[in-house]
C-alpha cells in the first residue's frame, strides 16, 4: 500500500464517507454512491409500463421527439435519498454523477438524441440564492460531460417565484407555472434537450418548451433523472 492509499484509508477511518443512497461507508475509490447502489438503482426500462407513462405525459405535444427518465423515484427509496442530498444537503457531486451516469447509459443504449444543446430548467433567483446552485444545472453538466453535448444555464430565466408544485393537480400545476419563464437568448439549435430532476405531471417542462419556441427551438427531448411514482 502506497502512502496516498494509506492516508485515504486512514482518513476514511477517522472521517467516514458514506453513500448518499444507502448511507453505508464508502471504500477505496468509491465516491458519493457506492458500487452496490450504482448497480442496483431502480432504472426505468426503455420499453415497459413506466416508459409508457412518461410518453403519455407529452402525448399532446408533437414537438417532443424523445422522453426518458433515468430512475424511478419512490418515497424513502434510494433515489429520494440521492435527490435530497443534492437539493437540501449541498452535495453537488450527486448531481454531476447522476447526470454523467444517465448520459453514459443513453450512449450505450444508442439512444443519444441528435440535439445541439442541453438546457437546464432554471430556478428563480431567490431559491437559487438560498440553495446556492440549481440542481438541474449540475445534472445537465454531468450529462454534457458524458456525451459531449454542450449545455446552457442561461438560455432560460425563471422570472416569477411560484409556490411549490407538491400536492397540486395537473391543472393547478399548469396555472402555477404559466408565464414563469423567459428566453434570454436566440438559440441556433432547432432540437434541444431540456433537463430536470424529477418528472411529475410535466407541466413545468411544457411551459419551458412553450417559451423556448419563441427563441427558435422546434423539437425537444425531455430528460429527467427520476420519474415520480404515484
C-alpha positions, 0 to 999 in steps of 0.5 A: 500500500502506497502512502496516498492509499494509506492516508485515504484509508486512514482518513476514511477511518477517522472521517467516514464517507458514506453513500448518499443512497444507502448511507453505508461507508464508502471504500477505496475509490468509491465516491458519493454512491457506492458500487452496490447502489450504482448497480442496483438503482431502480432504472426505468426500462426503455420499453415497459409500463413506466416508459409508457407513462412518461410518453403519455405525459407529452402525448399532446405535444408533437414537438417532443421527439424523445422522453426518458427518465433515468430512475424511478423515484419512490418515497424513502427509496434510494433515489429520494435519498440521492435527490435530497442530498443534492437539493437540501444537503449541498452535495453537488457531486450527486448531481454531476454523477447522476447526470454523467451516469444517465448520459453514459447509459443513453450512449450505450443504449444508442439512444443519444438524441441528435440535439445541439444543446442541453438546457437546464430548467432554471430556478428563480433567483431567490431559491437559487440564492438560498440553495446556492446552485440549481440542481438541474444545472449540475445534472445537465453538466454531468450529462454534457460531460458524458456525451459531449453535448454542450449545455446552457444555464442561461438560455432560460430565466425563471422570472416569477417565484411560484409556490411549490408544485407538491400536492397540486393537480395537473391543472393547478400545476399548469396555472402555477407555472404559466408565464414563469419563464423567459428566453434570454437568448436566440438559440441556433439549435432547432432540437434541444434537450431540456433537463430536470430532476424529477418528472411529475405531471410535466407541466413545468417542462411544457411551459419551458418548451412553450417559451423556448419556441419563441427563441427558435427551438422546434423539437425537444427531448425531455430528460429527467433523472427520476420519474415520480411514482404515484 
